[in-house]
Amino acid sequence: MFCGAGGMSIGATMSGVNVKYAVEQDEHAASTFYLNHQKTKLFKQDIRKSHGSDFSQISKSEPVVLFGGPPCQGFSTSNQTNRNKDNANNWLYQQYVRLVSEVMPDWVVFENVKGLAETEKGFFLDAVLKDFNKLGYTTSHFILNSADYGVPQRRNRFFIIGNLNGIELPPPKPTVKKYITVKQAIEDLPDIENGNLIDEMKYRSAATSTYANKMRGRLKKCSNNVVTNNAKHIIERYKHIPEGGNWEDIPEKLMQNYTDVSRCHTGIYRRLVKDEPSVVIGNFRKNMLIHPWLNRGLSVREAARLQSIPDNFRFCGSIGFQQQQVGNLVPPLLAKAVFDIVMNNT
């Protein structure tokens, strides 16, 4: 449910789950999902129009899992304006619960931002848990850092796992002892300049890390090497920002178009540190993350690498829609770690 471009589905498939159905109403994300998951029946529609009877070909002879994450913008800690009960999107979890009640799968995997547990003093978390418990599900929940599971990005996500067999699960154990860095993730990708619109390009070099080798497989070229065409005055600002720095490193004379520079978000104009995991890959236009050693933004493919999306995965739509899809994805390697504990207890 709420499949987006399909990050969770990649992780589920890697873990051995046969993803038979998916629901997504955003046409651009749905197009990307369809292109990359052609064996899955996709319903391009609002979740409110979906019913358990739509998934009638699911065989009860083997365990069934229903998974997905309702829209999370209303629970994000960076969205204080609509982070409350008045935001209609914050209630879409009820549609998720409704479908669980109609399908009654053996397992439920519910994903969201960690802010869900904090919004309205935990109101929504308590509501979701109570609804699952009323249906007979034993639930476990935890916040996981993607970097602990081989994703070159520090990104916390919240998960609830429910099952009908009374099993309480511990969080998955970290799969890496040493974090994957930005450099290890993207160093081999094509050399591109600000505003590049050439989609498919040859790699800059052979894979320079085990992680990069895993992401590229046997490919000779990769797609989605597009990057926002920033104006000259934006590029000039980039030149003043060191690794790990942000807008505060830009000379004030170059920021005069801002009414009040002091109110800039700390994530704006942040240059990534090459020898550390990335900060959260989110809204491209809001955060304006900068390449660690080049004066430009991140390409869609570079951002996808930092989300642990394999290079054979192609994004559809304009550059803006591609960027939005990448930012909204659940990192597949994180999802795989979650589905692995489900599979190991099935």
Buried (B, 14 or more C-beta within 10 A) or exposed (E): BBBBBBBBBBBBBBBEBEBEBBBBBBEBBBBBBBBBBEEBBBBBEEBEEBEBEBBEEBEEEEBBBBBBBBBBBBBBEBBEEBBBEEBEEBBBBBBBBBBBBBBBBBBBBBBBBBBBBBBBEEBBBEBBBEBBEEBEBBBBBBEBBBBBBBBBBBBBBBBBBBBBEEBEBEBBEBBEEEBBBBBBBBBBBBEBEBBBEEBEBEBEEEBBBEBBEBBBEEEEEBBBBBBBBBEEEBBBBBEBBEBBBBBEBBEEEBBEEBEEEEEBEEBBBBBBBBEBBBBBBBBBEEBBBBBBEBBBBBBBBBBBBBBBBBBEBBBBBEBEBBBBBBBBBBBBBBBBBBBBBBBEBB
